[in-house]
Amino acid sequence: TWVKLTAITSTGVKKPNYIIMMFDQPVTSSSALPPIKKQVTTDADGLAYFDLNTMITSTTPTTYYFEAFVQDGANYVWKSVSHPTYNIAKGQMITSSIIVN
């Protein structure tokens, strides 16, 4: 069970060192971040690989929300343009991208 997301701009530039966070509830700019279920920093090719084998053990799909951030000192700056949402169950493999600025 895994999700591979590539952080990429609308013009096709892949973004390394972006922090992709996974949540089990929607993220809004008007409220504090919900608890982070997992976070992965993108590699040199902008890829974030979420290994979810130990976390997702049910065949019943659960909705997860993914957002991109960059760290600025102690703060996180929200960079997502798209807001991928997936219903993930045990054994699923998802490869996609998250549009960032």
Backbone hydrogen bonds in HBPLUS format (Angstrom, degrees):
<---DONOR---> <-ACCEPTOR-->    atom                        ^
c    i                          cat <-CA-CA->   ^        H-A-AA   ^      H-
h    n   atom  resd res      DA  || num        DHA   H-A  angle D-A-AA Bond
n    s   type  num  typ     dist DA aas  dist angle  dist       angle   num
A0052-LEU N   A0001-THR O   2.85 MM  51  5.25 152.3  1.93 151.4 155.0     1
A0002-TRP N   A0092-GLN O   3.00 MM  90  6.52 149.5  2.09 150.9 160.7     2
A0094-ILE N   A0002-TRP O   2.99 MM  92  6.38 158.3  2.04 147.0 153.9     3
A0003-VAL N   A0050-PHE O   3.08 MM  47  5.10 151.2  2.17 135.5 144.5     4
A0050-PHE N   A0003-VAL O   2.80 MM  47  5.10 175.0  1.80 164.2 164.4     5
A0004-LYS N   A0094-ILE O   2.74 MM  90  6.15 161.2  1.77 161.4 168.1     6
A0096-SER N   A0004-LYS O   2.89 MM  92  6.30 163.5  1.92 169.5 174.9     7
A0005-LEU N   A0048-ALA O   2.96 MM  43  5.26 161.4  2.00 153.1 156.0     8
A0048-ALA N   A0005-LEU O   2.76 MM  43  5.26 157.8  1.81 153.9 161.7     9
A0006-THR N   A0096-SER O   3.10 MM  90  6.55 146.1  2.22 128.7 137.4    10
A0098-ILE N   A0006-THR O   2.89 MM  92  5.99 160.8  1.93 139.1 141.1    11
A0007-ALA N   A0046-GLY O   2.74 MM  39  5.08 158.4  1.78 152.0 150.5    12
A0015-LYS N   A0007-ALA O   2.87 MM   8  5.45 164.0  1.89 145.4 147.0    13
A0008-ILE N   A0098-ILE O   3.09 MM  90  6.32 163.2  2.12 154.4 158.3    14
A0100-VAL N   A0008-ILE O   2.94 MM  92  5.79 154.2  2.01 131.3 138.4    15
A0009-THR N   A0013-VAL O   2.86 MM   4  5.13 153.2  1.93 132.5 140.7    16
A0012-GLY N   A0009-THR O   2.92 MM   3  5.17 164.4  1.95 112.8 116.3    17
A0017-ASN N   A0042-THR O   3.06 MM  25  4.99 158.1  2.11 124.7 123.3    18
A0042-THR N   A0018-TYR O   2.74 MM  24  5.28 162.5  1.77 154.8 160.3    19
A0019-ILE N   A0069-PHE O   2.72 MM  50  5.03 164.5  1.74 157.6 158.2    20
A0069-PHE N   A0019-ILE O   2.78 MM  50  5.03 144.9  1.90 138.3 150.1    21
A0020-ILE N   A0040-VAL O   2.79 MM  20  5.36 167.2  1.81 164.7 160.6    22
A0040-VAL N   A0020-ILE O   2.95 MM  20  5.36 157.5  2.00 149.1 155.5    23
A0021-MET N   A0067-GLU O   2.81 MM  46  5.42 162.3  1.84 164.7 168.0    24
A0067-GLU N   A0021-MET O   3.03 MM  46  5.42 155.3  2.10 148.3 156.0    25
A0022-MET N   A0038-LYS O   2.78 MM  16  5.21 155.2  1.84 168.9 169.7    26
A0037-LYS N   A0022-MET O   2.79 MM  15  5.48 153.5  1.86 161.4 166.4    27
A0023-PHE N   A0065-TYR O   2.77 MM  42  5.04 158.4  1.82 150.6 157.5    28
A0065-TYR N   A0023-PHE O   2.83 MM  42  5.04 161.5  1.86 140.3 146.6    29
A0043-ASP N   A0047-LEU O   2.94 MM   4  5.33 150.9  2.02 130.7 136.0    30
A0046-GLY N   A0043-ASP O   2.88 MM   3  5.17 161.6  1.92 119.5 121.0    31
A0055-MET N   A0052-LEU O   3.10 MM   3  5.07 125.0  2.41  96.1 111.1    32
A0056-ILE N   A0052-LEU O   2.83 MM   4  5.70 173.7  1.83 163.0 162.8    33
A0090-LYS N   A0058-SER O   2.78 MM  32  5.41 166.2  1.80 142.9 145.7    34
A0062-THR N   A0088-ILE O   2.98 MM  26  5.33 157.3  2.03 128.6 131.7    35
A0088-ILE N   A0062-THR O   2.79 MM  26  5.33 157.8  1.84 152.1 144.6    36
A0064-TYR N   A0086-TYR O   2.79 MM  22  5.46 159.0  1.84 157.6 164.2    37
A0086-TYR N   A0064-TYR O   2.95 MM  22  5.46 158.4  2.00 154.2 160.6    38
A0066-PHE N   A0084-PRO O   2.96 MM  18  5.46 160.3  2.00 168.3 167.7    39
A0079-LYS N   A0068-ALA O   2.82 MM  11  5.33 170.1  1.83 138.6 140.8    40
A0070-VAL N   A0077-VAL O   2.96 MM   7  5.27 146.3  2.08 138.9 149.4    41
A0077-VAL N   A0070-VAL O   2.77 MM   7  5.27 170.6  1.78 161.4 164.6    42
A0072-ASP N   A0075-ASN O   2.73 MM   3  5.14 173.0  1.74 152.2 154.7    43
A0075-ASN N   A0072-ASP O   3.02 MM   3  5.14 155.4  2.08 128.6 126.0    44
A0101-ASN N   A0079-LYS O   3.01 MM  22  5.55 140.9  2.17 142.9 155.0    45
A0081-VAL N   A0099-ILE O   2.62 MM  18  5.19 163.3  1.64 153.5 147.3    46
A0082-SER N   A0099-ILE O   3.13 MM  17  5.03 157.8  2.18 128.5 131.0    47
A0092-GLN N   A0089-ALA O   3.14 MM   3  5.89 157.5  2.20 146.7 146.6    48
